[in-house]
Amino acid sequence: MNNQELQLNIISPEKKLFSGAVTSVVIPGISGLFGVYANHAPLVSPMTAGVITYTTAGKEETIEVKGGVAEVNQNVVTICVS
C-alpha cells in the first residue's frame, strides 16, 4: 500500500465482501454520499441504503447495501453492512 491508498474492509454478518487497498471510497451516509481518500480525518458514520463505490488499480467497483456503519481511522476504512 502506498501513501495514496487506504485499506478498505467491507464485511457483513455472513462474510467478508471485500478487503484490499483502494485509492478512494464513496459511501452512502445518512446525510448523503461522502468520499474518503488517503489521510482522511477519523470518523464514524451511519449509512443508508445505497451503493458503495471504490476504486482499486484504476478500476471502479460497486457493492449495493441496505445500510450499515462506516469507520475511518488511520487510512483504514471498515464498513459493516446489512
N, C-alpha and C positions, 0 to 999 in steps of 0.2 A: 504494500500500500504506500503510495507516495503522498506528498503534502497537499495534493489537490483532491484526494479521495477520502472517503469515510467508510466505515464498516456499517453495513445495513443488515439487520436481522429482523425478519418478519415471521412471527410464529402465531399459530392458532392453538386451541386446546388439543387438537388432534395431531398436528405435525408441524414441522418446520417448513415454511413456504419458500423462504429464500434466505441465504446467508452469503455475503460476499462484499467485495469492495465496489463502491459506486462513486460517481462524480457529483450526482445530485439526486434528490428525492423530493417529490411533490406529494403532500399529504392532505387529505380532506378533513381539515379541522372543523369544529362546530361553528366557527365564525367565518369559514371559507377556506379555500386552498392556501397552503403556505409551502414555500420551498426551503430546503435545507441543503447547505453546501458545506465544504470543509471549513473547520474552525467556527462553526455556528455557536451562538450562545446556548448554554444549557436551558432546557425547557421540558415540561411535561404538559401534554395536551390531549384532551378527549377528542375522539374522532367521530364523524358522522358517516353514514353510508356514502360510498363513492369509489373512486379509483385511485390507488397509489401508483404513481409513475416514477420509475427510477432509470437512470442512465448508467450503463456499465459497458466499458470498452467501445464507446461511441454508439451503442445500440440502446434504444429506448424500449423498456418493458413495462407492462402494467399488470396489476392484480386488483380485481374488484373485491371490495369488502363491505360488510354490513355495519361496521363501526369498530371501535376499539380505543386503545390508548397508545400514544407515541411518546417516547422519551428520547431526548438528545443530550448526550453528555460526553465530552472529550472525544469528538469525532466518531462516536458510536451512536447509531440510531437503532433503537429497539422498538418494534411495533408489535403489540399484541392485538390481534384482530379476532372478530367473531364472525 
